[in-house]
């Protein structure tokens, strides 16, 4: 019997008891206590979320090649002749045009939160994380602290859109059953109080502002950032998180990342973060990889078609990350007038189409003890460029060639009593899995295919016979999920 099936009733009871205990626990303002708070199950099940970088920087919407366009103000502030950011700004807007002058131009006049939320629902994402404010300090909600410490209107309700962008999006997203949270930058590059008195900035600006945005919007997830200048003690992070987990209106649901002080990444937080990387190898603690579709988080008008990952690449990144126990937070960068670029919409919709067929092998799954069966011994996160070149032909013909070029790789996920093997392309006439055990009555199916598949077991090898198909009959594109009941993998050697 599969070990998950044997202990499923006990695990369910333990989850209920654990949730009840978590609701009653009071956490102390120290990492030793805070780190004992369990991760809410919704996050472990969700797997796929959408990051949104949107702010005043979306008006210029420009960055040097392979850079973050949301850092526009910071990077153009150095007015040296060899600074391409400053030279671009001077050429387009003039040297007397200050960054703050972009704020009235950030009108978001085409922002339709219901259209955004419909797209997010179609994408298959389960949680949405917009920037409540980035390092520029401009708040997308009616933040009194923002305008007070900046000495000018510096939030979206007072200047630019003159609208609670964060609140409107939260309402639309939640109507579609998606979890809503936000990104929050602890520091602000040029806030006068930050530049002159950091302790006062933390206690008089950051802490009350953080409690305000949490209380207003009850986030299910908080992506903190901009922590690297100070240790967590100076940010009062332990005090803030104790309040968040004990007394905030989202105390039982909220998850937080690991960016709360210069020493906290991969040490403290509900989940750990990686950024434009390969994720983490250790599935013992929840983690999440976040990245844009191109090289930037904020919209960068200088990026071209070839700078964007294809839908196939993004789907395989999702599969790879989930197979190793992680989540994928994929970023979009709307324009200053409130539109989501069509190429970004296309990528999200294609991911959603794939998840409609294969979501069972993604949502609610856990690490299977071995993330992949890789014929050349290399994980795609290690040799991703070579991996994509190797299978480029599949994008053109819809399925893999036969013989030695047929797909022999698989990523694994599992649920109680079920193993999923996901192949990055069509395997051909047969698909062979090694180091696997399964009972005689095990059933093998292909998600999206109407009938079970013939298969045979020889020792610890499973051979699956596949139907003869052309591209029109394939259940989806890019990757294919096989569901195997009662199967178990041997751990990776």
URCOR-V864397 format. One record per residue. N is the residue number from 1. RES is the residue in three letters. PHI is phi in degrees with one decimal (999 if undefined). PSI is psi in whole degrees, 0 to 359 (none if undefined). BURIAL is I if it has 9 or more other C-alpha atoms within 8 Angstrom, else O. Layout:
{{N & RES & PHI & PSI & BURIAL} {N & RES & PHI & PSI & BURIAL}}
This chain:
{{1 & UNK & 999 & 137 & O} {2 & UNK & -58.6 & 137 & I} {3 & UNK & -61.7 & 328 & O} {4 & UNK & -66.9 & 318 & I} {5 & UNK & -64.5 & 322 & I} {6 & UNK & -63.8 & 321 & O} {7 & UNK & -108.3 & 10 & O} {8 & UNK & -55.1 & 313 & I} {9 & UNK & -60.4 & 319 & O} {10 & UNK & -67.3 & 321 & O} {11 & UNK & -64.7 & 320 & O} {12 & UNK & -63.6 & 317 & O} {13 & UNK & -64.1 & 318 & O} {14 & UNK & -63.6 & 323 & O} {15 & UNK & -64.0 & 317 & O} {16 & UNK & -64.2 & 315 & O} {17 & UNK & -63.7 & 317 & O} {18 & UNK & -62.1 & 320 & O} {19 & UNK & -64.1 & 319 & O} {20 & UNK & -64.7 & 317 & O} {21 & UNK & -64.5 & 320 & O} {22 & UNK & -61.6 & 322 & I} {23 & UNK & -66.7 & 332 & O} {24 & UNK & -91.8 & 343 & O} {25 & UNK & -71.6 & 139 & O} {26 & UNK & -105.6 & 124 & O} {27 & UNK & -95.6 & 138 & I} {28 & UNK & -84.4 & 159 & O} {29 & UNK & -81.9 & 59 & I} {30 & UNK & -150.0 & 153 & I} {31 & UNK & -63.0 & 326 & O} {32 & UNK & -58.8 & 319 & O} {33 & UNK & -78.6 & 315 & I} {34 & UNK & -62.4 & 325 & I} {35 & UNK & -70.7 & 349 & I} {36 & UNK & -84.8 & 351 & O} {37 & UNK & -69.5 & 126 & I} {38 & UNK & -71.1 & 154 & O} {39 & UNK & -76.0 & 126 & I} {40 & UNK & -55.2 & 139 & I} {41 & UNK & -62.0 & 330 & O} {42 & UNK & -56.8 & 322 & O} {43 & UNK & -70.9 & 320 & I} {44 & UNK & -63.9 & 330 & I} {45 & UNK & -85.1 & 334 & I} {46 & UNK & -70.9 & 314 & I} {47 & UNK & 71.0 & 322 & I} {48 & UNK & -132.2 & 125 & I} {49 & UNK & -133.5 & 166 & I} {50 & UNK & -115.5 & 124 & I} {51 & UNK & -90.3 & 144 & I} {52 & UNK & -134.6 & 115 & I} {53 & UNK & -102.6 & 112 & I} {54 & UNK & -148.2 & 128 & I} {55 & UNK & -176.8 & 197 & I} {56 & UNK & -59.3 & 326 & I} {57 & UNK & -61.5 & 344 & I} {58 & UNK & -74.1 & 348 & I} {59 & UNK & -75.1 & 302 & I} {60 & UNK & -64.7 & 323 & O} {61 & UNK & 50.3 & 51 & I} {62 & UNK & -145.0 & 145 & I} {63 & UNK & -151.8 & 154 & I} {64 & UNK & -60.2 & 160 & I} {65 & UNK & -52.7 & 136 & O} {66 & UNK & 57.3 & 42 & O} {67 & UNK & -133.7 & 173 & O} {68 & UNK & -90.4 & 112 & I} {69 & UNK & -66.7 & 336 & I} {70 & UNK & -68.7 & 350 & I} {71 & UNK & -92.0 & 21 & I} {72 & UNK & -54.6 & 308 & I} {73 & UNK & -62.0 & 311 & I} {74 & UNK & -59.1 & 317 & O} {75 & UNK & -82.7 & 335 & I} {76 & UNK & -87.6 & 353 & I} {77 & UNK & -70.1 & 336 & O} {78 & UNK & -82.9 & 106 & O} {79 & UNK & -92.4 & 43 & O} {80 & UNK & -83.9 & 152 & O} {81 & UNK & -60.8 & 333 & O} {82 & UNK & -93.1 & 7 & O} {83 & UNK & -87.6 & 108 & I} {84 & UNK & -64.6 & 331 & I} {85 & UNK & -64.7 & 311 & I} {86 & UNK & -67.0 & 320 & I} {87 & UNK & -64.3 & 320 & I} {88 & UNK & -63.2 & 313 & O} {89 & UNK & -61.5 & 315 & I} {90 & UNK & -63.6 & 320 & I} {91 & UNK & -69.2 & 319 & O} {92 & UNK & -85.6 & 319 & O} {93 & UNK & -114.8 & 343 & O} {94 & UNK & 95.2 & 148 & O} {95 & UNK & -71.2 & 346 & O} {96 & UNK & -93.4 & 359 & O} {97 & UNK & -87.8 & 112 & O} {98 & UNK & -82.5 & 156 & O} {99 & UNK & -58.2 & 322 & O} {100 & UNK & -59.7 & 338 & O} {101 & UNK & -70.5 & 347 & O} {102 & UNK & -73.3 & 337 & I} {103 & UNK & -57.4 & 313 & I} {104 & UNK & -64.5 & 340 & I} {105 & UNK & -84.0 & 345 & I} {106 & UNK & -82.1 & 79 & I} {107 & UNK & -94.4 & 338 & I} {108 & UNK & 51.2 & 39 & I} {109 & UNK & -68.2 & 339 & O} {110 & UNK & -104.2 & 11 & O} {111 & UNK & -69.4 & 120 & O} {112 & UNK & -125.7 & 99 & O} {113 & UNK & -60.7 & 329 & I} {114 & UNK & -69.2 & 321 & I} {115 & UNK & -63.9 & 317 & O} {116 & UNK & -58.2 & 311 & I} {117 & UNK & -65.0 & 324 & I} {118 & UNK & -62.3 & 318 & I} {119 & UNK & -62.8 & 317 & I} {120 & UNK & -62.9 & 320 & I} {121 & UNK & -64.7 & 320 & I} {122 & UNK & -66.2 & 333 & I} {123 & UNK & -71.3 & 341 & I} {124 & UNK & 86.7 & 0 & I} {125 & UNK & -67.0 & 149 & I} {126 & UNK & -109.3 & 348 & I} {127 & UNK & -149.0 & 151 & I} {128 & UNK & -125.2 & 132 & I} {129 & UNK & -131.4 & 85 & I} {130 & UNK & -81.7 & 159 & I} {131 & UNK & -73.9 & 118 & I} {132 & UNK & -72.2 & 324 & I} {133 & UNK & -162.3 & 144 & I} {134 & UNK & -99.2 & 193 & I} {135 & UNK & -66.8 & 346 & I} {136 & UNK & -72.8 & 344 & I} {137 & UNK & 85.7 & 353 & I} {138 & UNK & -73.0 & 123 & I} {139 & UNK & -93.3 & 138 & I} {140 & UNK & -90.0 & 13 & I} {141 & UNK & -136.1 & 171 & I} {142 & UNK & -73.8 & 72 & I} {143 & UNK & -86.5 & 113 & I} {144 & UNK & -65.5 & 323 & O} {145 & UNK & -63.4 & 324 & I} {146 & UNK & -59.9 & 307 & I} {147 & UNK & -71.0 & 328 & I} {148 & UNK & -65.9 & 308 & O} {149 & UNK & -77.2 & 336 & I} {150 & UNK & -83.1 & 342 & I} {151 & UNK & 72.3 & 23 & O} {152 & UNK & -160.2 & 162 & O} {153 & UNK & -60.3 & 120 & I} {154 & UNK & -140.3 & 40 & I} {155 & UNK & -146.2 & 158 & I} {156 & UNK & -68.1 & 343 & I} {157 & UNK & -81.8 & 340 & I} {158 & UNK & -105.7 & 336 & I} {159 & UNK & -145.9 & 155 & I} {160 & UNK & 76.3 & 248 & I} {161 & UNK & -65.6 & 332 & I} {162 & UNK & 50.8 & 54 & I} {163 & UNK & -156.9 & 147 & O} {164 & UNK & -81.7 & 86 & I} {165 & UNK & -63.0 & 318 & I} {166 & UNK & -65.4 & 315 & I} {167 & UNK & -65.5 & 318 & I} {168 & UNK & -63.7 & 320 & I} {169 & UNK & -69.6 & 321 & I} {170 & UNK & -58.5 & 316 & I} {171 & UNK & -62.1 & 314 & O} {172 & UNK & -65.9 & 318 & I} {173 & UNK & -65.2 & 314 & I} {174 & UNK & -67.7 & 331 & I} {175 & UNK & -62.7 & 336 & O} {176 & UNK & -96.6 & 12 & I} {177 & UNK & 78.0 & 15 & O} {178 & UNK & -95.2 & 151 & I} {179 & UNK & -76.2 & 143 & I} {180 & UNK & -123.1 & 135 & I} {181 & UNK & -146.7 & 201 & I} {182 & UNK & -160.6 & 159 & I} {183 & UNK & -88.0 & 141 & I} {184 & UNK & -141.1 & 120 & I} {185 & UNK & -84.6 & 127 & I} {186 & UNK & -68.3 & 316 & I} {187 & UNK & -104.5 & 166 & I} {188 & UNK & -136.1 & 121 & I} {189 & UNK & -45.8 & 306 & I} {190 & UNK & -119.4 & 19 & O} {191 & UNK & -60.5 & 127 & I} {192 & UNK & -55.8 & 323 & O} {193 & UNK & -71.5 & 322 & I} {194 & UNK & -61.8 & 319 & I} {195 & UNK & -71.6 & 334 & I} {196 & UNK & -106.8 & 330 & O} {197 & UNK & -154.3 & 87 & O} {198 & UNK & -62.0 & 318 & I} {199 & UNK & -58.6 & 319 & O} {200 & UNK & -68.4 & 322 & I} {201 & UNK & -56.1 & 315 & I} {202 & UNK & -65.6 & 312 & I} {203 & UNK & -81.9 & 329 & I} {204 & UNK & -99.1 & 339 & O} {205 & UNK & -115.3 & 298 & I} {206 & UNK & -65.1 & 311 & I} {207 & UNK & -64.5 & 310 & I} {208 & UNK & -66.0 & 327 & I} {209 & UNK & -67.4 & 318 & I} {210 & UNK & -61.5 & 314 & I} {211 & UNK & -65.3 & 327 & O} {212 & UNK & -65.4 & 310 & I} {213 & UNK & -68.5 & 326 & I} {214 & UNK & -67.4 & 315 & I} {215 & UNK & -65.9 & 322 & I} {216 & UNK & -67.5 & 316 & O} {217 & UNK & -115.4 & 358 & I} {218 & UNK & 45.5 & 61 & I} {219 & UNK & -66.2 & 144 & I} {220 & UNK & -84.4 & 341 & I} {221 & UNK & -147.4 & 141 & I} {222 & UNK & -126.7 & 121 & I} {223 & UNK & -102.4 & 95 & I} {224 & UNK & -78.5 & 152 & I} {225 & UNK & -158.3 & 177 & I} {226 & UNK & 68.3 & 31 & I} {227 & UNK & -92.3 & 350 & I} {228 & UNK & -74.0 & 346 & I} {229 & UNK & -79.4 & 338 & O} {230 & UNK & -135.0 & 152 & I} {231 & UNK & -71.8 & 161 & I} {232 & UNK & -60.7 & 331 & I} {233 & UNK & -61.7 & 319 & I} {234 & UNK & -72.5 & 334 & I} {235 & UNK & -81.0 & 351 & I} {236 & UNK & 59.4 & 33 & I} {237 & UNK & -64.4 & 319 & I} {238 & UNK & -63.3 & 321 & I} {239 & UNK & -65.5 & 317 & I} {240 & UNK & -64.1 & 317 & I} {241 & UNK & -71.9 & 328 & I} {242 & UNK & -61.6 & 317 & I} {243 & UNK & -62.5 & 316 & I} {244 & UNK & -60.7 & 315 & I} {245 & UNK & -82.1 & 340 & I} {246 & UNK & -102.3 & 320 & I} {247 & UNK & -128.9 & 352 & O} {248 & UNK & -74.8 & 162 & I} {249 & UNK & -70.0 & 353 & O} {250 & UNK & -120.0 & 24 & I} {251 & UNK & -60.2 & 330 & I} {252 & UNK & -88.8 & 342 & O} {253 & UNK & -107.0 & 330 & O} {254 & UNK & -69.6 & 141 & I} {255 & UNK & -118.5 & 150 & I} {256 & UNK & -130.2 & 155 & I} {257 & UNK & -85.1 & 198 & I} {258 & UNK & -110.7 & 21 & I} {259 & UNK & -110.1 & 80 & I} {260 & UNK & -128.9 & 9 & I} {261 & UNK & 168.0 & 160 & I} {262 & UNK & -61.3 & 343 & I} {263 & UNK & -107.0 & 6 & O} {264 & UNK & -98.0 & 343 & I} {265 & UNK & -62.0 & 132 & I} {266 & UNK & 63.3 & 20 & O} {267 & UNK & -127.7 & 324 & O} {268 & UNK & -138.0 & 149 & I} {269 & UNK & 124.9 & 155 & I} {270 & UNK & -59.8 & 319 & I} {271 & UNK & -138.1 & 152 & I} {272 & UNK & -95.7 & 156 & I} {273 & UNK & -120.7 & 145 & I} {274 & UNK & -127.3 & 156 & I} {275 & UNK & -136.2 & 118 & O} {276 & UNK & 50.7 & 45 & O} {277 & UNK & -129.2 & 200 & O} {278 & UNK & -102.6 & 9 & I} {279 & UNK & 81.4 & 199 & I} {280 & UNK & -119.0 & 153 & I} {281 & UNK & -89.6 & 341 & O} {282 & UNK & -97.1 & 119 & O} {283 & UNK & -92.7 & 8 & I} {284 & UNK & -74.4 & 340 & O} {285 & UNK & -127.8 & 138 & O} {286 & UNK & -55.5 & 141 & I} {287 & UNK & -148.3 & 166 & I} {288 & UNK & -149.8 & 133 & I} {289 & UNK & -95.1 & 134 & I} {290 & UNK & -126.2 & 143 & I} {291 & UNK & -164.8 & 164 & I} {292 & UNK & -89.1 & 175 & I} {293 & UNK & -77.4 & 333 & I} {294 & UNK & -113.0 & 222 & I} {295 & UNK & -95.6 & 349 & I} {296 & UNK & -117.2 & 154 & I} {297 & UNK & -85.0 & 301 & I} {298 & UNK & -68.9 & 154 & I} {299 & UNK & -57.1 & 130 & I} {300 & UNK & -124.9 & 106 & I} {301 & UNK & -66.2 & 346 & O} {302 & UNK & -81.5 & 349 & O} {303 & UNK & -80.7 & 142 & I} {304 & UNK & -113.2 & 180 & O} {305 & UNK & -52.9 & 315 & O} {306 & UNK & -70.5 & 348 & O} {307 & UNK & -79.9 & 347 & O} {308 & UNK & -95.8 & 140 & I} {309 & UNK & -67.2 & 144 & I} {310 & UNK & -73.3 & 165 & O} {311 & UNK & -59.8 & 321 & I} {312 & UNK & -61.7 & 315 & O} {313 & UNK & -61.1 & 316 & I} {314 & UNK & -66.6 & 322 & I} {315 & UNK & -64.5 & 318 & I} {316 & UNK & -69.6 & 328 & I} {317 & UNK & -62.3 & 314 & O} {318 & UNK & -56.6 & 311 & I} {319 & UNK & -61.6 & 315 & I} {320 & UNK & -60.7 & 313 & I} {321 & UNK & -64.1 & 315 & I} {322 & UNK & -65.1 & 324 & I} {323 & UNK & -64.3 & 338 & I} {324 & UNK & -100.1 & 12 & I} {325 & UNK & 91.4 & 10 & I} {326 & UNK & -103.8 & 174 & I} {327 & UNK & -109.3 & 164 & I} {328 & UNK & -125.6 & 118 & I} {329 & UNK & -108.1 & 104 & I} {330 & UNK & -98.8 & 127 & I} {331 & UNK & -91.9 & 146 & I} {332 & UNK & -124.1 & 153 & I} {333 & UNK & -124.5 & 98 & I} {334 & UNK & -65.9 & 161 & I} {335 & UNK & -79.1 & 168 & I} {336 & UNK & -64.2 & 337 & I} {337 & UNK & -91.3 & 3 & I} {338 & UNK & 98.6 & 17 & I} {339 & UNK & -101.3 & 145 & I} {340 & UNK & -92.7 & 118 & I} {341 & UNK & -51.5 & 142 & I} {342 & UNK & -60.1 & 324 & O} {343 & UNK & -64.1 & 327 & O} {344 & UNK & -71.7 & 321 & I} {345 & UNK & -60.3 & 318 & I} {346 & UNK & -59.7 & 314 & O} {347 & UNK & -63.1 & 318 & I} {348 & UNK & -65.7 & 318 & I} {349 & UNK & -67.2 & 321 & I} {350 & UNK & -65.8 & 323 & I} {351 & UNK & -65.0 & 320 & I} {352 & UNK & -64.4 & 321 & I} {353 & UNK & -62.3 & 320 & I} {354 & UNK & -67.9 & 319 & I} {355 & UNK & -70.2 & 334 & I} {356 & UNK & -59.2 & 324 & O} {357 & UNK & -86.1 & 319 & I} {358 & UNK & -113.5 & 7 & I} {359 & UNK & -58.1 & 332 & I} {360 & UNK & -58.0 & 329 & O} {361 & UNK & -87.2 & 1 & I} {362 & UNK & -117.8 & 298 & I} {363 & UNK & -65.6 & 136 & I} {364 & UNK & 73.6 & 5 & I} {365 & UNK & -87.7 & 169 & I} {366 & UNK & -133.7 & 167 & I} {367 & UNK & -57.2 & 133 & I} {368 & UNK & -92.1 & 7 & I} {369 & UNK & 93.8 & 342 & O} {370 & UNK & -152.8 & 125 & I} {371 & UNK & -78.4 & 327 & I} {372 & UNK & -154.4 & 159 & I} {373 & UNK & -111.9 & 109 & I} {374 & UNK & -124.5 & 113 & I} {375 & UNK & -63.1 & 328 & O} {376 & UNK & -96.6 & 8 & O} {377 & UNK & 79.3 & 7 & O} {378 & UNK & -117.5 & 134 & O} {379 & UNK & -79.4 & 147 & I} {380 & UNK & -61.9 & 335 & O} {381 & UNK & -66.9 & 340 & O} {382 & UNK & -90.2 & 322 & O} {383 & UNK & -130.9 & 53 & I} {384 & UNK & -66.2 & 322 & I} {385 & UNK & -62.4 & 315 & O} {386 & UNK & -63.5 & 322 & O} {387 & UNK & -60.1 & 315 & I} {388 & UNK & -70.0 & 322 & I} {389 & UNK & -64.2 & 319 & O} {390 & UNK & -58.3 & 322 & O} {391 & UNK & -109.0 & 19 & I} {392 & UNK & -60.4 & 327 & O} {393 & UNK & -60.8 & 329 & O} {394 & UNK & -64.8 & 329 & I} {395 & UNK & -64.9 & 334 & I} {396 & UNK & -87.9 & 324 & O} {397 & UNK & -107.9 & 351 & O} {398 & UNK & 94.9 & 338 & I} {399 & UNK & -154.4 & 167 & I} {400 & UNK & -76.0 & 152 & I} {401 & UNK & -66.0 & 167 & O} {402 & UNK & -86.0 & 177 & O} {403 & UNK & 72.9 & 216 & O} {404 & UNK & -70.8 & 352 & O} {405 & UNK & -98.4 & 0 & O} {406 & UNK & -69.6 & 153 & I} {407 & UNK & -67.0 & 127 & I} {408 & UNK & -118.8 & 6 & I} {409 & UNK & -100.4 & 159 & I} {410 & UNK & -154.7 & 146 & I} {411 & UNK & -105.9 & 147 & I} {412 & UNK & -118.5 & 140 & I} {413 & UNK & -136.2 & 168 & I} {414 & UNK & -150.5 & 157 & I} {415 & UNK & -130.0 & 169 & I} {416 & UNK & -53.4 & 119 & I} {417 & UNK & 79.7 & 3 & I} {418 & UNK & -138.8 & 135 & I} {419 & UNK & -113.5 & 137 & I} {420 & UNK & -114.2 & 134 & I} {421 & UNK & -119.2 & 120 & I} {422 & UNK & -112.2 & 123 & I} {423 & UNK & -102.0 & 139 & I} {424 & UNK & -82.8 & 62 & I} {425 & UNK & 133.6 & 170 & I} {426 & UNK & -78.8 & 129 & I} {427 & UNK & -74.8 & 348 & I} {428 & UNK & 99.5 & 216 & I} {429 & UNK & -77.8 & 330 & I} {430 & UNK & -136.9 & 154 & I} {431 & UNK & -133.0 & 126 & I} {432 & UNK & -112.6 & 129 & I} {433 & UNK & -115.3 & 135 & I} {434 & UNK & -107.5 & 164 & O} {435 & UNK & 53.6 & 51 & O} {436 & UNK & -134.9 & 142 & I} {437 & UNK & -122.5 & 144 & I} {438 & UNK & -158.2 & 151 & I} {439 & UNK & -72.0 & 166 & O} {440 & UNK & -63.9 & 330 & O} {441 & UNK & -91.5 & 14 & O} {442 & UNK & -63.1 & 145 & I} {443 & UNK & -114.8 & 140 & I} {444 & UNK & -118.0 & 125 & I} {445 & UNK & -131.7 & 159 & I} {446 & UNK & -107.7 & 122 & I} {447 & UNK & -58.8 & 129 & I} {448 & UNK & 91.2 & 355 & O} {449 & UNK & -104.9 & 139 & O} {450 & UNK & -74.0 & 337 & O} {451 & UNK & -127.0 & 155 & O} {452 & UNK & -61.8 & 160 & I} {453 & UNK & -103.6 & 142 & I} {454 & UNK & -67.9 & 145 & O} {455 & UNK & -157.2 & 163 & I} {456 & UNK & -141.2 & 153 & O} {457 & UNK & -120.0 & 128 & O} {458 & UNK & -128.5 & 104 & O} {459 & UNK & 64.1 & 239 & O} {460 & UNK & -104.5 & 25 & I} {461 & UNK & -116.9 & 130 & I} {462 & UNK & -109.4 & 125 & I} {463 & UNK & -112.2 & 122 & I} {464 & UNK & -105.1 & 128 & I} {465 & UNK & -88.7 & 128 & I} {466 & UNK & -105.1 & 148 & I} {467 & UNK & -69.2 & 155 & O} {468 & UNK & -80.0 & 119 & O} {469 & UNK & -134.7 & 158 & O} {470 & UNK & -109.9 & 177 & O} {471 & UNK & -61.9 & 333 & O} {472 & UNK & -70.9 & 337 & O} {473 & UNK & -99.0 & 354 & O} {474 & UNK & -62.8 & 141 & O} {475 & UNK & -69.6 & 342 & O} {476 & UNK & -163.8 & 191 & I} {477 & UNK & -116.7 & 159 & I} {478 & UNK & 79.6 & 313 & I} {479 & UNK & -150.7 & 151 & I} {480 & UNK & -133.3 & 135 & I} {481 & UNK & -109.1 & 123 & I} {482 & UNK & -102.4 & 130 & I} {483 & UNK & -104.4 & 123 & I} {484 & UNK & -124.9 & 112 & I} {485 & UNK & -78.8 & 141 & I} {486 & UNK & 73.8 & 3 & I} {487 & UNK & -84.0 & 150 & I} {488 & UNK & -134.6 & 146 & I} {489 & UNK & -98.0 & 147 & I} {490 & UNK & -74.3 & 143 & I} {491 & UNK & -59.7 & 156 & O} {492 & UNK & -63.4 & 141 & O} {493 & UNK & -84.2 & none & O}}
